[in-house]
């Protein structure tokens, strides 16, 4: 799985979306960074938005 973290890509597995190479920024803290992998879990009361 770690081989894909440096590519900006996405995949879905059921109710889980997995994003790779996510740029992060906090204007209030003056920080920038990059997350290797983030998982987003769909909540039962939410519709998928593209």
C-alpha positions, 0 to 999 in steps of 0.5 A: 500500500505504501508504494501508492502514497506519493501518487495523487490518487483515490480508490473506493472500497464499499463505504470507504474512500481512500485518498493518497497524497493529500495536500494539507494547509492551515492558514491560521497556523501557517503550516503546510504538509502532505498526508500519505493516506486518508480514509473517508468513511461514509456515514449512514445519513450522508449521500455521496457527493462527487 
